[in-house]
């Protein structure tokens, strides 16, 4: 199969103008590894490639059968309006859940134009307080968010527990302003990146560390029970590549950004860096 150099016309056989070599794939029940490899090898920033990606995505989006390359199950990437985004082709491996929280994500090389498919948070741990308000529960809801391991703007899903972990608002903000902005910066300059984030459950946040010392003793105990299900720290590593699709080469170690580790703690401590 070969991706054509021109955007194909719509027809009764090819209603969404999928490239000729991929018409059969667009009508099949799953996104195959062969097709993924084909399109990955032809990815670039040209309007032609983006139009072809949209065509394939539209074909699958109508059926909701596109197998997401980062392992999240079926369904084409969607925008807020429900329209189909261009395909996200990089792969990502996720670690096991810990108390219904994500533990790790490690991506293949993310290219500058391959960050579609991210989404807002629509998932919470199965133990997260959802019922009538209680003091400890109120504290959790007001001071914690479900943080993306793989950032939403890099294509990270917000509807999969494997990519989410509870973080204080300040820690989530620190992650956004540190490693996530570094990643976006490299992509904006045309580099490719591998993105590796781990949430450490070897230790957990403390009531005092997240700013809950003012709570009554009984509520402190309830809060600590919930904190014992959370990661005490989130670490992130970026490996930067140059050269373009099919030609990526890792930059020398002195040119790589430093790893970042942020403690999961309250605004008073602001998420310590190590």
Secondary structure, DSSP 4 states (H G I P E B T S, - for coil): ----SSPPPP-SSSTT---GGGHHHHTSSS--HHHHHHHHHT--SSHHHHHHHHHHHHHHHTTT----TTS--SS--B-TTSPBPPPP---EEE---BTTB--EEEESPBPTT--TT--------TTS--SS--HHHHHHHHHEEEEESS-GGGT--SS-GGGEEEEEHHHHHHHIIIIIHHHHHHHHTT-EEEEEEEEE-SS---TTTTT-TTS-HHHHHHHHHHHTTS-SEEEEEEEEEES-TT--EEPPGGGSPPPEEEE---TTTT--B-
